[in-house]
């Protein structure tokens, strides 16, 4: 009996055009700020990384023309964006929706890996530690981003939720079960 | 109703299992005392205590797996784990080593003792020895027995039996398998890691994905085929003109359809493997099996599962229970 991987939405190609021209440094800075806020609120995330707390992770959404390089730290986590996959201790690649789904508990990492929807290269231990740490942290990126928007939060939260429903992408933490 | 014993590799997975309907959850400390000693997994002492408190508030039991074999001269690590599990309020400890079982029986007589599958107790004489000598209340049976053999065992023992029904399928004499040690120097028995990820490398080589363990290429998968499982026992090897899975096919166990037969065989508890899997996996599998045991308890057929996509290697088997595989 062979199973089937879940259908993972692919980021629409026409929408990636602006990203090819967008300045990477400001976007990296914004992501850095979000990551630092997340880690401050979830210190267990760094603790769970253990020996890999200083590793460099390349997070590569294969349907976007850029790769994130994340260097975790209890207070000075840094994220930079790159046009090509940069050197890293571990590279985790897959469709953006798959990567977000892992963060939000919509997908199982092993299932995506064995179905080849997810690619892991480099230090397998580091990648595994990151996956387990993120899974335990029960992150909600949608809520975090809305939280950073101050008075606009009341507007942004329902917009993020609606975008998730329309696109089928887990933009917020999944409570009910897998997609 | 049969007891559903569910995996928790992290506190989040424990909460997911409890909320999905687990009767019991098993977990381990974040060290070599448990057989799933993987990066980023498991519980520190405080997390175990908090996890037990959470589970108990929901009427769920917590079993702490201390199921590796203590190293000579360093037994204190394992002894401390047993003591800490009792202090944290664990409902039972799952042990494999004969000496550790004896230690727990002598020093922690009030702490319920289960025998891990790692002890490989597969016949009535062995099980009765553990039960009579050390007061072991439950034995997790190896995944090599047929339902008929389980029935025969249950007729002759004075202990509960627990069997695996879903997840990774190990058909070796568990606790005695040296394949991982041979390739990496580390094993589930002594270090808590079968195929430690520090020794696993996946490499895209043109159209194929190669899986290597300790420098040995153990399988290559063509584009579109499921990624190879990184254990030697599920590897694909060439010998002479023959290429194939020498030890076992890379299938996972799904014995959900056999739950009625296992109940009839006298099995007390059904175990789901997967402490290394995500909270999403735990939630979905536990929910599905809770519905299955409730159906069997009510005399209804087992609902058709939707779990195939979650199996390792994406292929499932009923394993040795029905002996329909090679």
Interface residues (C-beta under 8 A of the other chain):
Chain A: X1 X2 X3 X4 X5 X6 X48 X49 X50 X51 X52 X102 X105 X106 X107 X108 X109 X110 X111 X113 X114 X115 X116 X119 X120 X121 X123 X124 X125 X126 X127 X128 X129 X130 X131 X132 X133 X135 X136 X137 X138 X174 X177 X178
Chain B: X9 X10 X11 X12 X13 X38 X39 X40 X41 X196 X197 X198 X200 X201 X202 X203 X204 X209 X221 X224 X225 X226 X227 X229 X254 X276 X277 X278 X279 X280 X281 X283 X284 X287 X307 X308 X309 X310 X311 X312 X313 X314 X315 X316
